[in-house]
Amino acid sequence: MPRPTAAQLAYGSATVVVSTIAMLLLSQTSTGLGVAVISAAALGLGLLVALTVPVPRRRGRHAARTGRQAAPEAAAPEAAAPAAGPAKAGVEHPVHH
């Protein structure tokens, strides 16, 4: 399992702290059982938030070893370069003087 990123740790921790304080203040509970239930709910919510934070994509194995980025999707070489042939008949291009 990969290690969590700094963003995941920060968002998860902030969610646990803020949601625990908010739920304790809103519920006004004073029993140990109530505090335990709220703490467990806040931990679950923090875990959910930490797991849903977008993780940066990793490059492929080969690209990581060689230091090169993965090749983009295969594209037709003809589509990438303009045609070198003559202009279409009937299409005039303005001449700049």
N, CA, C and O atoms as CSV, one atom per row, in Angstrom:
chain,resi,resn,atom,element,x,y,z
A,1,MET,N,N,0.853,-1.173,0.000
A,1,MET,CA,C,0.000,0.000,0.000
A,1,MET,C,C,0.897,1.234,0.000
A,1,MET,O,O,1.826,1.313,0.804
A,2,PRO,N,N,0.640,2.201,-0.887
A,2,PRO,CA,C,1.490,3.389,-0.946
A,2,PRO,C,C,1.301,4.274,0.285
A,2,PRO,O,O,0.254,4.263,0.931
A,3,ARG,N,N,2.336,5.027,0.581
A,3,ARG,CA,C,2.260,5.952,1.717
A,3,ARG,C,C,1.348,7.120,1.373
A,3,ARG,O,O,1.276,7.535,0.217
A,4,PRO,N,N,0.645,7.656,2.383
A,4,PRO,CA,C,-0.218,8.817,2.104
A,4,PRO,C,C,0.620,10.049,1.806
A,4,PRO,O,O,1.722,10.218,2.328
A,5,THR,N,N,0.073,10.899,0.957
A,5,THR,CA,C,0.765,12.144,0.615
A,5,THR,C,C,0.537,13.170,1.719
A,5,THR,O,O,-0.287,12.970,2.612
A,6,ALA,N,N,1.274,14.262,1.645
A,6,ALA,CA,C,1.128,15.331,2.643
A,6,ALA,C,C,-0.271,15.934,2.591
A,6,ALA,O,O,-0.837,16.284,3.626
A,7,ALA,N,N,-0.823,16.055,1.400
A,7,ALA,CA,C,-2.180,16.617,1.268
A,7,ALA,C,C,-3.212,15.700,1.916
A,7,ALA,O,O,-4.139,16.171,2.575
A,8,GLN,N,N,-3.052,14.392,1.728
A,8,GLN,CA,C,-3.987,13.454,2.338
A,8,GLN,C,C,-3.921,13.538,3.860
A,8,GLN,O,O,-4.956,13.547,4.526
A,9,LEU,N,N,-2.712,13.599,4.412
A,9,LEU,CA,C,-2.568,13.713,5.867
A,9,LEU,C,C,-3.154,15.021,6.385
A,9,LEU,O,O,-3.823,15.035,7.419
A,10,ALA,N,N,-2.912,16.102,5.687
A,10,ALA,CA,C,-3.407,17.410,6.132
A,10,ALA,C,C,-4.928,17.478,6.087
A,10,ALA,O,O,-5.560,17.895,7.058
A,11,TYR,N,N,-5.522,17.070,4.960
A,11,TYR,CA,C,-6.978,17.119,4.848
A,11,TYR,C,C,-7.655,16.170,5.831
A,11,TYR,O,O,-8.661,16.522,6.445
A,12,GLY,N,N,-7.112,14.984,5.978
A,12,GLY,CA,C,-7.698,14.019,6.912
A,12,GLY,C,C,-7.621,14.493,8.345
A,12,GLY,O,O,-8.599,14.394,9.086
A,13,SER,N,N,-6.466,15.009,8.748
A,13,SER,CA,C,-6.297,15.487,10.123
A,13,SER,C,C,-7.188,16.689,10.414
A,13,SER,O,O,-7.816,16.768,11.470
A,14,ALA,N,N,-7.236,17.618,9.471
A,14,ALA,CA,C,-8.089,18.793,9.666
A,14,ALA,C,C,-9.558,18.389,9.766
A,14,ALA,O,O,-10.311,18.959,10.556
A,15,THR,N,N,-9.956,17.419,8.973
A,15,THR,CA,C,-11.348,16.957,9.023
A,15,THR,C,C,-11.661,16.334,10.373
A,15,THR,O,O,-12.727,16.587,10.933
A,16,VAL,N,N,-10.757,15.527,10.903
A,16,VAL,CA,C,-10.985,14.887,12.206
A,16,VAL,C,C,-11.128,15.941,13.296
A,16,VAL,O,O,-12.059,15.879,14.099
A,17,VAL,N,N,-10.219,16.905,13.331
A,17,VAL,CA,C,-10.240,17.914,14.395
A,17,VAL,C,C,-11.492,18.782,14.298
A,17,VAL,O,O,-12.205,18.964,15.285
A,18,VAL,N,N,-11.757,19.316,13.108
A,18,VAL,CA,C,-12.891,20.235,12.950
A,18,VAL,C,C,-14.223,19.511,13.168
A,18,VAL,O,O,-15.113,20.037,13.837
A,19,SER,N,N,-14.359,18.315,12.609
A,19,SER,CA,C,-15.637,17.611,12.769
A,19,SER,C,C,-15.854,17.150,14.209
A,19,SER,O,O,-16.996,17.130,14.670
A,20,THR,N,N,-14.795,16.779,14.934
A,20,THR,CA,C,-14.945,16.397,16.339
A,20,THR,C,C,-15.420,17.579,17.165
A,20,THR,O,O,-16.358,17.455,17.952
A,21,ILE,N,N,-14.779,18.717,16.989
A,21,ILE,CA,C,-15.175,19.911,17.755
A,21,ILE,C,C,-16.602,20.318,17.412
A,21,ILE,O,O,-17.394,20.627,18.303
A,22,ALA,N,N,-16.934,20.318,16.118
A,22,ALA,CA,C,-18.281,20.724,15.709
A,22,ALA,C,C,-19.349,19.780,16.265
A,22,ALA,O,O,-20.374,20.233,16.773
A,23,MET,N,N,-19.110,18.472,16.168
A,23,MET,CA,C,-20.111,17.517,16.671
A,23,MET,C,C,-20.240,17.574,18.189
A,23,MET,O,O,-21.342,17.437,18.718
A,24,LEU,N,N,-19.123,17.776,18.900
A,24,LEU,CA,C,-19.196,17.885,20.361
A,24,LEU,C,C,-19.958,19.138,20.779
A,24,LEU,O,O,-20.755,19.100,21.716
A,25,LEU,N,N,-19.714,20.242,20.086
A,25,LEU,CA,C,-20.429,21.468,20.424
A,25,LEU,C,C,-21.913,21.385,20.079
A,25,LEU,O,O,-22.758,21.864,20.835
A,26,LEU,N,N,-22.227,20.779,18.943
A,26,LEU,CA,C,-23.633,20.688,18.532
A,26,LEU,C,C,-24.423,19.694,19.375
A,26,LEU,O,O,-25.595,19.926,19.670
A,27,SER,N,N,-23.799,18.603,19.760
A,27,SER,CA,C,-24.529,17.577,20.521
A,27,SER,C,C,-24.578,17.893,22.006
A,27,SER,O,O,-25.463,17.402,22.706
A,28,GLN,N,N,-23.663,18.689,22.496
A,28,GLN,CA,C,-23.561,19.046,23.913
A,28,GLN,C,C,-23.550,17.805,24.808
A,28,GLN,O,O,-24.136,17.810,25.891
A,29,THR,N,N,-22.886,16.754,24.355
A,29,THR,CA,C,-22.809,15.537,25.145
A,29,THR,C,C,-21.747,15.667,26.232
A,29,THR,O,O,-20.749,16.368,26.063
A,30,SER,N,N,-21.974,14.995,27.326
A,30,SER,CA,C,-20.991,15.023,28.409
A,30,SER,C,C,-20.648,13.610,28.884
A,30,SER,O,O,-19.832,13.444,29.790
A,31,THR,N,N,-21.255,12.610,28.290
A,31,THR,CA,C,-20.971,11.235,28.688
A,31,THR,C,C,-19.775,10.706,27.911
A,31,THR,O,O,-19.474,11.155,26.805
A,32,GLY,N,N,-19.115,9.755,28.513
A,32,GLY,CA,C,-17.967,9.134,27.863
A,32,GLY,C,C,-18.365,8.382,26.606
A,32,GLY,O,O,-17.629,8.382,25.619
A,33,LEU,N,N,-19.523,7.744,26.637
A,33,LEU,CA,C,-19.997,7.001,25.472
A,33,LEU,C,C,-20.288,7.949,24.302
A,33,LEU,O,O,-19.972,7.636,23.154
A,34,GLY,N,N,-20.878,9.083,24.589
A,34,GLY,CA,C,-21.174,10.061,23.538
A,34,GLY,C,C,-19.910,10.607,22.897
A,34,GLY,O,O,-19.831,10.756,21.677
A,35,VAL,N,N,-18.924,10.902,23.730
A,35,VAL,CA,C,-17.650,11.406,23.208
A,35,VAL,C,C,-16.963,10.333,22.364
A,35,VAL,O,O,-16.375,10.643,21.328
A,36,ALA,N,N,-17.034,9.070,22.801
A,36,ALA,CA,C,-16.415,7.971,22.050
A,36,ALA,C,C,-17.086,7.789,20.694
A,36,ALA,O,O,-16.407,7.575,19.689
A,37,VAL,N,N,-18.407,7.873,20.658
A,37,VAL,CA,C,-19.136,7.719,19.395
A,37,VAL,C,C,-18.796,8.863,18.450
A,37,VAL,O,O,-18.570,8.636,17.262
A,38,ILE,N,N,-18.757,10.077,18.957
A,38,ILE,CA,C,-18.428,11.234,18.129
A,38,ILE,C,C,-16.986,11.141,17.627
A,38,ILE,O,O,-16.709,11.458,16.471
A,39,SER,N,N,-16.080,10.709,18.486
A,39,SER,CA,C,-14.680,10.573,18.076
A,39,SER,C,C,-14.526,9.516,16.994
A,39,SER,O,O,-13.773,9.709,16.039
A,40,ALA,N,N,-15.232,8.403,17.137
A,40,ALA,CA,C,-15.162,7.345,16.122
A,40,ALA,C,C,-15.737,7.834,14.789
A,40,ALA,O,O,-15.192,7.540,13.725
A,41,ALA,N,N,-16.839,8.580,14.858
A,41,ALA,CA,C,-17.441,9.111,13.634
A,41,ALA,C,C,-16.494,10.112,12.960
A,41,ALA,O,O,-16.370,10.125,11.736
A,42,ALA,N,N,-15.833,10.941,13.758
A,42,ALA,CA,C,-14.898,11.921,13.192
A,42,ALA,C,C,-13.696,11.223,12.570
A,42,ALA,O,O,-13.222,11.641,11.514
A,43,LEU,N,N,-13.197,10.173,13.202
A,43,LEU,CA,C,-12.084,9.425,12.620
A,43,LEU,C,C,-12.487,8.779,11.294
A,43,LEU,O,O,-11.718,8.793,10.332
A,44,GLY,N,N,-13.686,8.218,11.248
A,44,GLY,CA,C,-14.179,7.623,9.998
A,44,GLY,C,C,-14.318,8.661,8.900
A,44,GLY,O,O,-13.965,8.411,7.748
A,45,LEU,N,N,-14.834,9.823,9.262
A,45,LEU,CA,C,-14.977,10.904,8.284
A,45,LEU,C,C,-13.612,11.393,7.800
A,45,LEU,O,O,-13.432,11.651,6.610
A,46,GLY,N,N,-12.659,11.521,8.709
A,46,GLY,CA,C,-11.313,11.938,8.326
A,46,GLY,C,C,-10.645,10.928,7.414
A,46,GLY,O,O,-9.943,11.304,6.476
A,47,LEU,N,N,-10.858,9.652,7.683
A,47,LEU,CA,C,-10.303,8.609,6.822
A,47,LEU,C,C,-10.930,8.667,5.433
A,47,LEU,O,O,-10.241,8.518,4.424
A,48,LEU,N,N,-12.226,8.883,5.393
A,48,LEU,CA,C,-12.921,8.992,4.102
A,48,LEU,C,C,-12.390,10.176,3.295
A,48,LEU,O,O,-12.150,10.052,2.094
A,49,VAL,N,N,-12.209,11.307,3.942
A,49,VAL,CA,C,-11.696,12.489,3.257
A,49,VAL,C,C,-10.272,12.247,2.771
A,49,VAL,O,O,-9.934,12.609,1.645
A,50,ALA,N,N,-9.437,11.639,3.609
A,50,ALA,CA,C,-8.040,11.401,3.233
A,50,ALA,C,C,-7.933,10.451,2.047
A,50,ALA,O,O,-7.041,10.600,1.212
A,51,LEU,N,N,-8.824,9.488,1.967
A,51,LEU,CA,C,-8.765,8.535,0.865
A,51,LEU,C,C,-9.334,9.081,-0.431
A,51,LEU,O,O,-9.025,8.563,-1.504
A,52,THR,N,N,-10.160,10.118,-0.355
A,52,THR,CA,C,-10.765,10.661,-1.565
A,52,THR,C,C,-10.005,11.866,-2.120
A,52,THR,O,O,-10.373,12.384,-3.174
A,53,VAL,N,N,-8.955,12.322,-1.437
A,53,VAL,CA,C,-8.123,13.402,-1.972
A,53,VAL,C,C,-7.418,12.868,-3.206
A,53,VAL,O,O,-6.823,11.791,-3.153
A,54,PRO,N,N,-7.470,13.603,-4.328
A,54,PRO,CA,C,-6.803,13.110,-5.537
A,54,PRO,C,C,-5.307,12.916,-5.321
A,54,PRO,O,O,-4.631,13.761,-4.732
A,55,VAL,N,N,-4.810,11.794,-5.807
A,55,VAL,CA,C,-3.400,11.462,-5.688
A,55,VAL,C,C,-2.742,11.713,-7.031
A,55,VAL,O,O,-3.297,11.329,-8.060
A,56,PRO,N,N,-1.564,12.351,-7.057
A,56,PRO,CA,C,-0.902,12.572,-8.343
A,56,PRO,C,C,-0.582,11.249,-9.021
A,56,PRO,O,O,-0.199,10.278,-8.368
A,57,ARG,N,N,-0.743,11.227,-10.340
A,57,ARG,CA,C,-0.494,9.995,-11.103
A,57,ARG,C,C,0.992,9.708,-11.151
A,57,ARG,O,O,1.819,10.619,-11.207
A,58,ARG,N,N,1.313,8.435,-11.129
A,58,ARG,CA,C,2.705,8.024,-11.259
A,58,ARG,C,C,3.008,7.767,-12.719
A,58,ARG,O,O,2.138,7.388,-13.502
A,59,ARG,N,N,4.261,7.983,-13.063
A,59,ARG,CA,C,4.681,7.650,-14.413
A,59,ARG,C,C,4.919,6.157,-14.475
A,59,ARG,O,O,5.059,5.492,-13.449
A,60,GLY,N,N,4.962,5.642,-15.684
A,60,GLY,CA,C,5.173,4.218,-15.870
A,60,GLY,C,C,6.527,3.767,-15.353
A,60,GLY,O,O,7.407,4.594,-15.113
A,61,ARG,N,N,6.702,2.465,-15.178
A,61,ARG,CA,C,7.950,1.916,-14.651
A,61,ARG,C,C,9.144,2.315,-15.511
A,61,ARG,O,O,10.164,2.775,-15.000
A,62,HIS,N,N,9.005,2.133,-16.817
A,62,HIS,CA,C,10.111,2.411,-17.726
A,62,HIS,C,C,10.485,3.891,-17.677
A,62,HIS,O,O,11.666,4.237,-17.665
A,63,ALA,N,N,9.486,4.751,-17.648
A,63,ALA,CA,C,9.747,6.181,-17.642
A,63,ALA,C,C,10.428,6.594,-16.341
A,63,ALA,O,O,11.282,7.481,-16.351
A,64,ALA,N,N,10.073,5.977,-15.239
A,64,ALA,CA,C,10.678,6.326,-13.962
A,64,ALA,C,C,12.146,5.903,-13.919
A,64,ALA,O,O,12.974,6.607,-13.341
A,65,ARG,N,N,12.472,4.772,-14.518
A,65,ARG,CA,C,13.856,4.293,-14.517
A,65,ARG,C,C,14.741,5.123,-15.427
A,65,ARG,O,O,15.885,5.416,-15.080
A,66,THR,N,N,14.232,5.503,-16.577
A,66,THR,CA,C,15.052,6.214,-17.548
A,66,THR,C,C,14.981,7.718,-17.385
A,66,THR,O,O,15.795,8.438,-17.963
A,67,GLY,N,N,14.019,8.213,-16.603
A,67,GLY,CA,C,13.880,9.648,-16.427
A,67,GLY,C,C,13.101,10.312,-17.526
A,67,GLY,O,O,12.952,11.534,-17.530
A,68,ARG,N,N,12.597,9.528,-18.465
A,68,ARG,CA,C,11.797,10.093,-19.558
A,68,ARG,C,C,10.326,9.933,-19.235
A,68,ARG,O,O,9.925,9.030,-18.502
A,69,GLN,N,N,9.537,10.821,-19.793
A,69,GLN,CA,C,8.098,10.708,-19.620
A,69,GLN,C,C,7.557,9.673,-20.579
A,69,GLN,O,O,8.134,9.418,-21.636
A,70,ALA,N,N,6.429,9.075,-20.191
A,70,ALA,CA,C,5.790,8.080,-21.043
A,70,ALA,C,C,5.346,8.738,-22.342
A,70,ALA,O,O,4.944,9.901,-22.358
A,71,ALA,N,N,5.424,7.983,-23.421
A,71,ALA,CA,C,5.024,8.496,-24.730
A,71,ALA,C,C,3.530,8.727,-24.750
A,71,ALA,O,O,2.782,7.939,-24.171
A,72,PRO,N,N,3.063,9.807,-25.413
A,72,PRO,CA,C,1.624,10.031,-25.522
A,72,PRO,C,C,0.986,8.955,-26.383
A,72,PRO,O,O,1.666,8.147,-27.017
A,73,GLU,N,N,-0.317,8.971,-26.387
A,73,GLU,CA,C,-1.057,8.003,-27.184
A,73,GLU,C,C,-0.545,8.021,-28.618
A,73,GLU,O,O,-0.167,9.071,-29.138
A,74,ALA,N,N,-0.537,6.875,-29.239
A,74,ALA,CA,C,-0.034,6.770,-30.610
A,74,ALA,C,C,-0.895,7.624,-31.531
A,74,ALA,O,O,-2.108,7.434,-31.622
A,75,ALA,N,N,-0.257,8.556,-32.205
A,75,ALA,CA,C,-0.969,9.422,-33.143
A,75,ALA,C,C,-0.366,9.215,-34.521
A,75,ALA,O,O,0.817,8.902,-34.661
A,76,ALA,N,N,-1.184,9.391,-35.510
A,76,ALA,CA,C,-0.704,9.241,-36.881
A,76,ALA,C,C,0.279,10.362,-37.174
A,76,ALA,O,O,-0.034,11.526,-36.928
A,77,PRO,N,N,1.468,10.041,-37.698
A,77,PRO,CA,C,2.432,11.103,-37.979
A,77,PRO,C,C,1.920,12.095,-39.009
A,77,PRO,O,O,2.314,13.261,-38.989
A,78,GLU,N,N,1.057,11.656,-39.900
A,78,GLU,CA,C,0.514,12.558,-40.905
A,78,GLU,C,C,-0.356,13.625,-40.268
A,78,GLU,O,O,-0.412,14.752,-40.760
A,79,ALA,N,N,-1.032,13.290,-39.183
A,79,ALA,CA,C,-1.924,14.247,-38.542
A,79,ALA,C,C,-1.138,15.319,-37.807
A,79,ALA,O,O,-1.630,16.434,-37.633
A,80,ALA,N,N,0.077,15.000,-37.372
A,80,ALA,CA,C,0.856,15.947,-36.597
A,80,ALA,C,C,1.513,17.002,-37.488
A,80,ALA,O,O,1.638,18.155,-37.074
A,81,ALA,N,N,1.931,16.638,-38.687
A,81,ALA,CA,C,2.616,17.569,-39.577
A,81,ALA,C,C,1.684,17.997,-40.699
A,81,ALA,O,O,0.924,17.179,-41.216
A,82,PRO,N,N,1.733,19.289,-41.089
A,82,PRO,CA,C,0.871,19.729,-42.192
A,82,PRO,C,C,1.340,19.103,-43.505
A,82,PRO,O,O,2.509,18.748,-43.659
A,83,ALA,N,N,0.424,18.979,-44.427
A,83,ALA,CA,C,0.744,18.394,-45.728
A,83,ALA,C,C,1.710,19.307,-46.476
A,83,ALA,O,O,1.558,20.528,-46.458
A,84,ALA,N,N,2.706,18.707,-47.135
A,84,ALA,CA,C,3.709,19.493,-47.846
A,84,ALA,C,C,3.336,19.673,-49.316
A,84,ALA,O,O,4.088,20.288,-50.072
A,85,GLY,N,N,2.212,19.155,-49.716
A,85,GLY,CA,C,1.797,19.217,-51.120
A,85,GLY,C,C,1.308,20.587,-51.507
A,85,GLY,O,O,1.249,21.483,-50.666
A,86,PRO,N,N,0.949,20.773,-52.785
A,86,PRO,CA,C,0.466,22.070,-53.261
A,86,PRO,C,C,-0.894,22.398,-52.654
A,86,PRO,O,O,-1.620,21.515,-52.197
A,87,ALA,N,N,-1.220,23.697,-52.663
A,87,ALA,CA,C,-2.499,24.144,-52.138
A,87,ALA,C,C,-3.625,23.622,-53.018
A,87,ALA,O,O,-3.425,23.319,-54.194
A,88,LYS,N,N,-4.797,23.524,-52.435
A,88,LYS,CA,C,-5.949,23.030,-53.186
A,88,LYS,C,C,-6.275,23.989,-54.322
A,88,LYS,O,O,-6.108,25.201,-54.192
A,89,ALA,N,N,-6.735,23.444,-55.420
A,89,ALA,CA,C,-7.093,24.265,-56.575
A,89,ALA,C,C,-8.309,25.109,-56.233
A,89,ALA,O,O,-9.224,24.630,-55.564
A,90,GLY,N,N,-8.332,26.350,-56.680
A,90,GLY,CA,C,-9.479,27.222,-56.466
A,90,GLY,C,C,-9.361,28.033,-55.185
A,90,GLY,O,O,-10.205,28.893,-54.934
A,91,VAL,N,N,-8.366,27.793,-54.384
A,91,VAL,CA,C,-8.189,28.545,-53.140
A,91,VAL,C,C,-7.022,29.494,-53.347
A,91,VAL,O,O,-5.882,29.075,-53.546
A,92,GLU,N,N,-7.336,30.793,-53.295
A,92,GLU,CA,C,-6.283,31.773,-53.494
A,92,GLU,C,C,-5.867,32.329,-52.134
A,92,GLU,O,O,-6.701,32.581,-51.265
A,93,HIS,N,N,-4.584,32.509,-51.976
A,93,HIS,CA,C,-4.063,33.090,-50.742
A,93,HIS,C,C,-3.654,34.515,-51.010
A,93,HIS,O,O,-3.059,34.796,-52.051
A,94,PRO,N,N,-3.950,35.418,-50.110
A,94,PRO,CA,C,-3.575,36.822,-50.329
A,94,PRO,C,C,-2.067,36.971,-50.303
A,94,PRO,O,O,-1.363,36.289,-49.558
A,95,VAL,N,N,-1.585,37.892,-51.146
A,95,VAL,CA,C,-0.161,38.174,-51.234
A,95,VAL,C,C,0.098,39.452,-50.459
A,95,VAL,O,O,-0.545,40.472,-50.707
A,96,HIS,N,N,1.028,39.407,-49.530
A,96,HIS,CA,C,1.374,40.589,-48.736
A,96,HIS,C,C,2.579,41.270,-49.347
A,96,HIS,O,O,3.585,40.618,-49.627
A,97,HIS,N,N,2.491,42.586,-49.559
A,97,HIS,CA,C,3.600,43.347,-50.137
A,97,HIS,C,C,4.209,44.225,-49.109
A,97,HIS,O,O,5.162,44.948,-49.400
